[in-house]
Amino acid sequence: MSTIAAGRQNVKGDNEGAHICLNFGTETSALQKWKLDRSEDIYKSSKAEPLGKSLSRGHVIPLDKNHAFGQSIGAREKNHNPQAGYLINPTDNDEASDVRTHGDYLPGEQKKRNYDWGAAGIDPKSTVFGIVDSNPYVNGVAKSINPNIVGSGVDTTKLVNKVVEDFKENRSEKLGQTKTLGARNVTLSEDHTFGVSSRKFEEWGVGKLMNGIYTEAEQVPDADLGKSIKKGFRNIAPKDRVFGAPTVRTDIYTPSERSVADNNNYGYEPNTMALLYPADGAERGITEEDFLEARSRDEIKTLTKMAKLGMKDEDFDRIYNISADAAGNCSLYNFLKAKDNHH
């Protein structure tokens, strides 16, 4: 470690403490102070609000202590009629004072602005200012009520043939009204309805479908139900004999290639349980039989790789040996079940 110290050692008593170093340069001479004041004079705040003095507005105040401010009104000469009292409470007969102090003009009184009307040759008392209408419009209300008055601006009443007006009324379309089609004079009842009814007869509704309208005779089973009523075919059948074809045709051979026109159910179509609770992969056409079908080791291994189960070969062999039967085959269902239990 180096023992070299930068700078010089402070000597005790040489008056160079920290406060002297921090405040160095704050003491100014008279010349420096004068230069600082001149540099501050450029600011408006320094001129209007000097430090330690009141706000200066540029007024020149006389130095005479007896100087009086304001304008003299000669109060001593007018002492017999003080102006302040006169302005506050003028005399009742002096209307000019109300006009001067409050602008209290009489109704229709012309405002006086001290114009020299004599120089213009005008008498303001007899002169009317503005433009006079040469043809004033009078009796406007009367003309509106009675258009036959001359000068109303509306054509006078003209008598025309009633047949022509009736034709115009029937053929023209009025604002806010339907066009007349010549059926105005037809007498109809108050409950009359125009148009064709959308229901020509009472249709079956939900109530009729649920309750039915069959008679008791129509609800009795058919006479030929379970037996033959034709003559010559009245042999009595055994009690367990069932007539007709079953809905699910498990009694006949299922064709290997089924036609699109064949609507028989051969027993391998999904039932209600399969519709409510479909198996895994049903949306892709995979049924439960596909999971239960016995498959070889290679086929199961190929399916697991395609499904990307991420199984190692030793894990696959161990699980397959657990789930395979004696013949060495295993279903996909048993393999997945063994994987979940022993993985």
C-alpha positions as CSV (number, residue, x, y, z in Angstrom):
1,M,0.0,0.0,0.0
2,S,1.4,3.4,-1.0
3,T,2.0,6.1,1.7
4,I,2.1,9.1,-0.7
5,A,-0.4,11.8,0.0
6,A,-1.4,14.4,-2.6
7,G,-1.5,18.1,-1.7
8,R,0.2,19.9,1.2
9,Q,-0.3,19.5,4.9
10,N,-2.4,22.1,6.6
11,V,-0.5,24.1,9.2
12,K,-2.4,24.9,12.4
13,G,-3.1,28.6,12.8
14,D,-2.6,29.6,9.1
15,N,-6.4,30.7,8.9
16,E,-7.2,28.3,6.0
17,G,-10.1,26.4,7.5
18,A,-12.9,24.7,5.5
19,H,-15.3,27.7,5.9
20,I,-12.6,30.0,4.3
21,C,-12.2,27.6,1.4
22,L,-16.0,27.3,0.8
23,N,-16.7,31.0,1.1
24,F,-13.7,32.1,-1.0
25,G,-14.5,35.0,-3.3
26,T,-17.7,36.2,-1.5
27,E,-16.1,39.3,-0.1
28,T,-16.1,42.0,-2.8
29,S,-14.6,45.4,-3.1
30,A,-16.5,48.6,-3.7
31,L,-15.7,48.4,-7.4
32,Q,-17.0,44.9,-7.7
33,K,-20.2,45.8,-5.9
34,W,-20.7,48.8,-8.2
35,K,-20.2,46.5,-11.3
36,L,-22.7,44.0,-9.8
37,D,-25.3,46.8,-9.3
38,R,-24.9,48.0,-12.9
39,S,-25.4,44.4,-14.2
40,E,-28.6,44.1,-12.2
41,D,-30.0,47.4,-13.5
42,I,-31.1,45.8,-16.7
43,Y,-33.8,43.8,-15.0
44,K,-37.2,45.4,-14.6
45,S,-37.7,43.9,-11.1
46,S,-34.5,45.7,-9.9
47,K,-35.8,49.0,-11.1
48,A,-39.5,48.7,-9.9
49,E,-38.7,46.8,-6.7
50,P,-35.3,47.7,-5.4
51,L,-34.1,45.7,-2.4
52,G,-35.1,47.3,0.9
53,K,-37.3,49.9,-0.7
54,S,-41.0,50.2,-1.5
55,L,-42.4,49.6,-5.0
56,S,-41.4,52.4,-7.4
57,R,-44.0,53.5,-10.0
58,G,-42.0,56.3,-11.5
59,H,-43.8,59.1,-9.6
60,V,-41.9,62.2,-8.8
61,I,-43.0,63.3,-5.3
62,P,-42.3,66.9,-4.3
63,L,-39.9,67.2,-1.3
64,D,-42.0,70.1,0.1
65,K,-43.9,68.8,3.2
66,N,-46.7,71.3,2.8
67,H,-47.5,70.3,-0.7
68,A,-51.2,69.4,-1.3
69,F,-52.2,66.8,-3.8
70,G,-55.4,67.1,-6.0
71,Q,-57.3,70.0,-7.7
72,S,-58.5,72.9,-5.8
73,I,-62.3,73.6,-6.0
74,G,-62.4,76.8,-4.0
75,A,-64.2,75.3,-1.0
76,R,-63.7,78.4,1.1
77,E,-65.3,80.6,-1.5
78,K,-68.2,78.1,-2.0
79,N,-68.8,77.4,1.6
80,H,-72.3,78.7,1.4
81,N,-73.2,75.8,-1.1
82,P,-71.0,72.8,-0.4
83,Q,-70.5,70.7,-3.5
84,A,-70.3,67.3,-1.7
85,G,-73.7,67.8,0.0
86,Y,-75.3,69.0,-3.2
87,L,-74.1,66.0,-5.2
88,I,-75.3,63.5,-2.5
89,N,-78.7,65.2,-2.0
90,P,-79.5,67.5,-4.9
91,T,-82.5,69.9,-4.8
92,D,-85.9,68.5,-6.0
93,N,-86.3,71.2,-8.7
94,D,-83.0,70.5,-10.3
95,E,-83.8,67.8,-12.9
96,A,-80.5,68.4,-14.7
97,S,-78.6,67.0,-11.8
98,D,-80.5,63.7,-12.0
99,V,-79.7,63.5,-15.7
100,R,-76.0,64.3,-15.1
101,T,-75.5,62.0,-12.1
102,H,-77.9,59.0,-12.8
103,G,-78.8,59.3,-16.5
104,D,-82.5,59.8,-15.5
105,Y,-84.0,60.7,-18.8
106,L,-87.8,61.0,-19.2
107,P,-89.6,58.6,-21.5
108,G,-89.1,59.7,-25.1
109,E,-86.7,62.5,-24.1
110,Q,-83.9,63.1,-26.5
111,K,-80.4,62.7,-25.1
112,K,-78.5,66.0,-25.2
113,R,-75.0,65.8,-26.5
114,N,-74.5,69.6,-26.8
115,Y,-74.6,69.5,-30.6
116,D,-74.7,72.8,-32.4
117,W,-78.1,72.3,-34.2
118,G,-78.2,76.0,-35.3
119,A,-75.1,75.6,-37.4
120,A,-76.8,72.8,-39.3
121,G,-80.2,74.6,-39.5
122,I,-82.1,71.9,-37.8
123,D,-84.7,72.2,-35.0
124,P,-84.4,69.0,-32.9
125,K,-87.9,69.5,-31.5
126,S,-89.6,69.4,-34.8
127,T,-87.3,67.2,-36.9
128,V,-87.8,63.4,-37.3
129,F,-84.7,61.4,-38.0
130,G,-84.5,58.1,-40.0
131,I,-86.2,56.9,-43.2
132,V,-89.9,57.1,-43.7
133,D,-91.6,54.2,-45.6
134,S,-93.3,55.7,-48.7
135,N,-95.8,52.8,-48.9
136,P,-96.4,51.5,-45.4
137,Y,-98.2,48.2,-44.9
138,V,-101.2,48.7,-42.8
139,N,-104.2,46.6,-41.7
140,G,-102.0,43.5,-41.7
141,V,-104.2,41.5,-39.3
142,A,-107.4,42.4,-41.2
143,K,-105.8,41.4,-44.5
144,S,-104.7,38.1,-43.1
145,I,-108.2,37.3,-41.8
146,N,-110.0,38.5,-45.0
147,P,-107.9,37.9,-48.1
148,N,-110.5,39.7,-50.3
149,I,-109.3,43.0,-49.0
150,V,-107.5,44.8,-51.8
151,G,-103.7,45.0,-51.3
152,S,-103.5,41.9,-49.0
153,G,-101.1,40.2,-51.4
154,V,-103.4,37.1,-51.7
155,D,-105.5,36.4,-54.7
156,T,-109.1,37.1,-54.2
157,T,-111.6,34.2,-54.1
158,K,-112.4,32.7,-57.5
159,L,-115.5,30.6,-58.2
160,V,-114.8,27.5,-60.2
161,N,-116.8,24.4,-61.3
162,K,-117.3,21.9,-58.4
163,V,-116.8,18.9,-60.7
164,V,-113.3,20.1,-61.5
165,E,-112.4,20.5,-57.9
166,D,-113.8,17.1,-56.9
167,F,-111.7,15.5,-59.7
168,K,-108.6,17.3,-58.4
169,E,-109.3,16.2,-54.8
170,N,-109.8,12.5,-55.8
171,R,-106.8,12.4,-58.1
172,S,-104.2,14.4,-56.2
173,E,-102.2,13.2,-53.2
174,K,-102.4,15.4,-50.1
175,L,-99.6,15.7,-47.6
176,G,-99.9,13.2,-44.7
177,Q,-103.0,11.5,-46.2
178,T,-103.4,8.4,-48.3
179,K,-104.5,8.6,-51.9
180,T,-108.2,8.3,-52.6
181,L,-109.0,5.2,-54.6
182,G,-112.7,5.8,-55.0
183,A,-113.8,3.6,-52.0
184,R,-114.5,6.5,-49.7
185,N,-118.3,6.2,-49.8
186,V,-118.4,2.5,-49.1
187,T,-120.1,1.7,-45.8
188,L,-118.1,-0.7,-43.7
189,S,-118.5,-2.0,-40.2
190,E,-116.3,-0.8,-37.4
191,D,-114.6,-4.2,-37.0
192,H,-113.9,-4.6,-40.7
193,T,-110.4,-5.8,-41.5
194,F,-108.8,-5.2,-44.9
195,G,-106.5,-7.7,-46.6
196,V,-106.4,-11.5,-46.7
197,S,-106.0,-13.5,-43.5
198,S,-102.7,-15.3,-43.3
199,R,-104.4,-18.3,-41.5
200,K,-107.1,-19.9,-43.6
201,F,-107.8,-22.7,-41.1
202,E,-106.8,-23.4,-37.5
203,E,-103.4,-25.1,-37.6
204,W,-102.0,-27.6,-35.1
205,G,-100.2,-26.0,-32.2
206,V,-98.1,-27.3,-29.3
207,G,-101.1,-27.8,-27.2
208,K,-102.8,-30.0,-29.7
209,L,-99.7,-32.0,-30.3
210,M,-99.4,-32.7,-26.6
211,N,-103.0,-33.2,-25.7
212,G,-104.4,-34.4,-29.1
213,I,-107.9,-34.2,-30.4
214,Y,-108.5,-37.9,-31.1
215,T,-111.8,-39.4,-30.1
216,E,-111.9,-42.4,-27.8
217,A,-112.8,-44.7,-30.7
218,E,-109.7,-43.4,-32.6
219,Q,-107.5,-44.1,-29.6
220,V,-108.4,-47.8,-29.5
221,P,-105.7,-50.2,-31.0
222,D,-106.2,-51.3,-34.5
223,A,-108.3,-54.4,-35.1
224,D,-105.4,-56.1,-37.1
225,L,-102.7,-55.3,-34.5
226,G,-100.8,-58.6,-34.0
227,K,-103.2,-60.8,-36.0
228,S,-104.6,-61.3,-39.4
229,I,-108.2,-60.4,-40.1
230,K,-108.3,-61.6,-43.7
231,K,-110.3,-64.6,-44.5
232,G,-108.1,-67.7,-44.9
233,F,-105.3,-66.2,-42.8
234,R,-106.9,-66.4,-39.3
235,N,-104.5,-69.0,-37.9
236,I,-103.9,-68.3,-34.3
237,A,-100.2,-67.4,-33.7
238,P,-98.2,-68.3,-30.6
239,K,-98.2,-65.8,-27.7
240,D,-94.5,-64.9,-28.2
241,R,-94.9,-64.4,-31.9
242,V,-93.9,-60.9,-33.0
243,F,-95.1,-59.5,-36.3
244,G,-93.3,-56.9,-38.4
245,A,-89.6,-56.2,-38.9
246,P,-87.4,-55.1,-35.9
247,T,-86.0,-51.6,-35.8
248,V,-82.4,-52.8,-35.3
249,R,-81.8,-55.5,-38.0
250,T,-79.6,-57.9,-36.1
251,D,-81.5,-60.8,-37.6
252,I,-80.0,-60.4,-41.1
253,Y,-76.5,-60.3,-42.5
254,T,-74.8,-57.0,-42.4
255,P,-73.5,-56.1,-45.9
256,S,-69.8,-55.4,-46.3
257,E,-70.5,-52.4,-48.6
258,R,-73.5,-50.5,-47.6
259,S,-75.5,-48.4,-50.1
260,V,-76.3,-44.8,-49.4
261,A,-80.0,-45.7,-49.9
262,D,-79.9,-48.4,-47.2
263,N,-81.5,-46.8,-44.1
264,N,-81.5,-50.0,-42.0
265,N,-79.8,-50.0,-38.6
266,Y,-77.6,-53.1,-38.3
267,G,-76.8,-52.6,-34.7
268,Y,-73.4,-50.8,-34.9
269,E,-74.7,-47.3,-35.1
270,P,-74.2,-45.0,-32.0
271,N,-77.0,-45.0,-29.5
272,T,-78.2,-42.2,-27.2
273,M,-75.4,-42.7,-24.7
274,A,-72.8,-42.3,-27.4
275,L,-74.5,-39.1,-28.5
276,L,-74.7,-37.6,-25.0
277,Y,-71.2,-38.8,-24.0
278,P,-69.1,-39.3,-27.1
279,A,-65.8,-41.2,-26.8
280,D,-62.4,-39.6,-27.2
281,G,-61.7,-38.9,-30.9
282,A,-65.3,-39.2,-31.9
283,E,-65.1,-36.0,-33.8
284,R,-62.4,-37.6,-35.9
285,G,-64.4,-40.7,-36.7
286,I,-62.6,-42.9,-34.1
287,T,-65.0,-45.2,-32.2
288,E,-64.6,-47.3,-29.0
289,E,-64.1,-50.4,-31.1
290,D,-60.9,-48.9,-32.5
291,F,-59.5,-48.6,-28.9
292,L,-60.6,-52.2,-28.0
293,E,-59.3,-53.9,-31.1
294,A,-56.3,-56.2,-30.5
295,R,-53.2,-55.0,-32.2
296,S,-49.6,-56.2,-32.6
297,R,-46.5,-54.7,-30.9
298,D,-45.4,-52.9,-34.0
299,E,-48.8,-51.4,-34.6
300,I,-49.1,-50.1,-31.0
301,K,-45.6,-48.7,-31.2
302,T,-46.4,-46.9,-34.4
303,L,-49.6,-45.3,-32.9
304,T,-47.7,-44.1,-29.8
305,K,-45.0,-42.4,-31.9
306,M,-47.6,-40.8,-34.1
307,A,-49.4,-39.5,-31.0
308,K,-46.0,-38.1,-29.7
309,L,-46.4,-39.6,-26.3
310,G,-42.6,-39.2,-25.8
311,M,-42.0,-42.7,-24.5
312,K,-38.6,-44.4,-24.5
313,D,-38.2,-47.8,-26.0
314,E,-37.5,-49.5,-22.7
315,D,-40.6,-47.9,-21.2
316,F,-42.7,-49.0,-24.1
317,D,-41.5,-52.6,-23.9
318,R,-42.1,-52.7,-20.2
319,I,-45.7,-51.4,-20.5
320,Y,-46.5,-53.5,-23.5
321,N,-45.4,-56.7,-21.7
322,I,-47.7,-55.8,-18.8
323,S,-50.8,-55.2,-20.9
324,A,-50.3,-57.9,-23.7
325,D,-52.3,-61.1,-23.7
326,A,-51.0,-64.6,-24.1
327,A,-51.0,-64.3,-27.9
328,G,-48.7,-61.3,-27.7
329,N,-51.5,-58.8,-28.8
330,C,-52.7,-55.8,-26.9
331,S,-55.5,-53.2,-27.4
332,L,-54.8,-49.5,-27.4
333,Y,-57.1,-49.1,-24.4
334,N,-55.2,-51.7,-22.3
335,F,-51.9,-50.2,-23.2
336,L,-52.9,-46.6,-22.3
337,K,-54.5,-47.8,-19.0
338,A,-51.3,-49.7,-18.1
339,K,-49.2,-46.6,-19.0
340,D,-51.2,-44.4,-16.6
341,N,-50.9,-47.0,-13.8
342,H,-47.3,-47.9,-14.1
343,H,-45.6,-44.9,-15.7
